[in-house]
Amino acid sequence: MKKAFSLILAIIFIVLLATIGMLSFGVSATGVKQTDNLYLSEQAKLIAKSATEHAIIQIQQYDFATNCLYEIPKKYPNDSDWLLQSTVYVTYIGKNKPNGCPDKNWIDSGATKDRNGLDINGKTLIQAVVLDTVVESNPAANTEVIRYSRTTTQKP
C-alpha cells in the first residue's frame, strides 16, 4: 500500500512541475510579444513625425500649376521588405484650387489677398494644410498589426 501511494504522489508531483513549467513558458512568451509590440509602436510614432516633416518638404517643392499632392506614401526601411508603412493624406486650406486637385482635398478659405496684402487675381493660394498621417505595420511581419494616426495643421 505504501509503494502505490508513493507512486501516485510522484505522478502528482510530476504533473504539478509540468504545469508550473508551462505557465512560466507562457508568461515568458507573452513578455517577448509585448516587448516587440512596444518597439513597433514607438517606431510608428517616430516615423509618423518624420513622415509629416517629409510631407511638408514635398509640399513646399511641389508645382501646383496643374494639380496638387494629396497622398504621400513611404515604406520603411525599404520598399521591397518593409516593416512599417506611412501614408500622409493632405487637405489644403486656401483659395483658387488647381484644376487637377480633388474637391475632397481642398477647403476654400475665401481669402482675397495674400500675406503681403496683394490681390490674389486667380493665383493658387495655400494658407495651411491638414496632414493626416497613418503608420501601419506589415501584417506579414507581425501577428498583431500596429496602427498609429496623427493629425496636424501646418503652414507650408
Helices and strands as residue ranges (DSSP letters): H 2-61, E 71-76, E 84-95, G 103-105, E 106-108, E 125-137, E 147-154
